[in-house]
């Protein structure tokens, strides 16, 4: 379903990113998710909305395909709100990069990073390839 991307010489899969390569613990906050849990140091937010994602992620329900803007709103509410000081590593996975959506949120994302929260974004393109996003390309 996913092609791998390369981090240096080591080949990294989406599973590595979510479960071991990028994150340190087995306990994470995940959105969207059916279960409520206490805050964890690591949080993963997923915004899938494209036809490719609907085709590849058939186990997801219709209400779990959430726009990037809505996911970022939830991310900010959680990381700077009810999990403030606890979420210190945030991973945003999306299949839709949109500067009109991301640019207004960049001051808040930069504030998180200035407060020592590691923030990473991964993009799933239309070919099913994943890439780390350079946040500097957004205002």
Secondary structure, DSSP 8 states (H G I E B T S, - for coil): --B-EEETTEEE-HHIIIIISS---S-EEEES-SS-----SEEEEEE--SHHHHHH-TTS-GGG---HHHHHHHHHHIIIIITTTT--EEEEEES---HHHHGGGHHHHHHHHHTT-EEEEEEE-TTSBEEE--GGG--
